[in-house]
Amino acid sequence: MNKTEGAWRKHKMHHEAGHAVIARFYQLDFEYVIATEDENFLQFAHGVFPISEESIIVAFAGFRAQHILRKRLDHAYSSLSWGDVTKAQEIAETLWGNDDNQKNLRRLSLEAKRLVDKPDIRAAIEATAEALLARGALVPADVDEIIHDTRMRHQ
């Protein structure tokens, strides 16, 4: 694996770890999170993404977590995965119709940033990304254990 492939893989790990850690922060259940050479996604229980503001924050958390590795953000939605954007927009439409979607999506994107920037959550995302790199897939109990261990270290 060359340096560029390694950096891209690390970004994918952080992206999926961000989804997983924030999902567990909100006690949203999922079947597993996977990040391998061929696949990377978080599979919600029964394939159903809950319809809630928290789910939108989870969708944005992957992008925000990638930026742990970067020094600056240009715009709230730049470099977002289209799948994450589409999912956030679908949930927003269900929650609010077309009223204030952009304002609400921006607010929830910033909330995802606020959460990801918290030292204990950032540490949990980094540890989860490392575990994904080592194992390829994690279940909620794995992520819960990582969150617990990193919180204990940050007290």
N, C-alpha and C positions, 0 to 999 in steps of 0.2 A: 504494500500500500504506500503510495507516494504522499508527500506532505499535504497536497491539496485534497486528496481523498480522505486523509486522516482528519483534516480540519472540517471538511464537510460532514463526515461521520460524527464528529464531536458536536457539531451544531445540531444534527438530527437527534442525538441523544439528549441534549439539553432541551430541545423543543418538546420531545415526548415526555421527558421528566417533568417539565413545567406543567403539561396537561395533567399528569398523574398526581403530582404533589398538590396542586390546587384543587383537583377533584376530591382528594382525600381531606383537604383542609375544610371543604364544605360538606364532608361526609357523603359525597356522591359515590355510588358504587360503580365499579366497572369490572369486567371479567379479567382483562389483562392489558398491559401496555407492552408493545413490542418495538424493538429498534434493531434491525439487522441490516445486512447489506442490501437485501431485496425488499424488505417491508419496514414501515414505521407508522404506527398508529396506536391510538388508545381505543379499545373496544369496550363500549359501555355494555352493561348487563342487558342481555337479549337484543343487543344492537340498537337500543333506544336511547337517544340523547334526551335527558329530561328537559322539559320546557320550563326554564327559569332563568332569571338574571345570572344566577351562579353558573349555569351551563355556558352562558355567553362568556363569562369571565374565564372559565376553563378553556374555551375555544381560543381566546386571546392570550392565555398564559403561555402557550407554546412559543409563540412569536416573542413575547416578552422575555421568556427564559433564554432564548437564543442570544439575546443581547447582553446576557451576563458575560459573554465572551467578547463583546464589542464595546467600544468606548463611547459611541454616540448614536442617538436615534434621530433620524431626519423627520419623520412624520409618524403619527399614531398607526397608520395602516401600511406603511411601506414594508415590503418583503413578507407580508403575511401570506401564509399558504392559502391558496384559493379555496381549498376544502374547508379550512377554518373560517374564512370570511363567509362562504356560502352557508355554513352551518349557523354561524352567528346571525346572519341576516334572516334565515328561515325561522329561527327561534324568535327573533325580534318581531317579525311579521305576525307570528302567532300570538305573542304577548301584547303588542301594541297596534296591530294593523300597520298602516303606513304613517301614523302620527308620531312625529319626533323620533323616528328610528335612528337617524344619523346622530342626533344629539345624545340619545341613550346609548348607542353603540360606542360613541366617543367616551362617554362617562364610564362605561364598563371596561373599555380598553385601558383607561387611566387607572381604574381600580385594579385591574390585573397587574399593571406596572407597579402600583403601590405595594401590592402583596409580594410580588417577585423581588422587590427591592428590600424587603424586610430581611435582616441578617439571618434569622433562623430559617426562614423559608428558602432564602437563597442557598444556604448551606445544605438544606434537604434536597433541593433541586440538583445541586452539584453532586451530592452523594448518590442520588437516584440515577443521574446520568452515568456515573462511574459504574454503578451496579448493572445498568442496562448494557454498557459497553462490555462488561465481564460476562453477563449471563444471557443477554439478548432479549429476555422477556421477564416481566415481573407481574405478580398478582397484588391485589390491594393489601394483603397482610404483609408482603415484602415492603411496600411503600410505607405502610403504617410504622413498621419497625424502624425504617430509616429515618422517618420524621421524628419518632420518639428518641432515637439515639442522638440525632443532631440537636434536638431541643435540650437534651440533658447536657450536652457539651457546651451549649450557649447560655446555660443558667449561671 
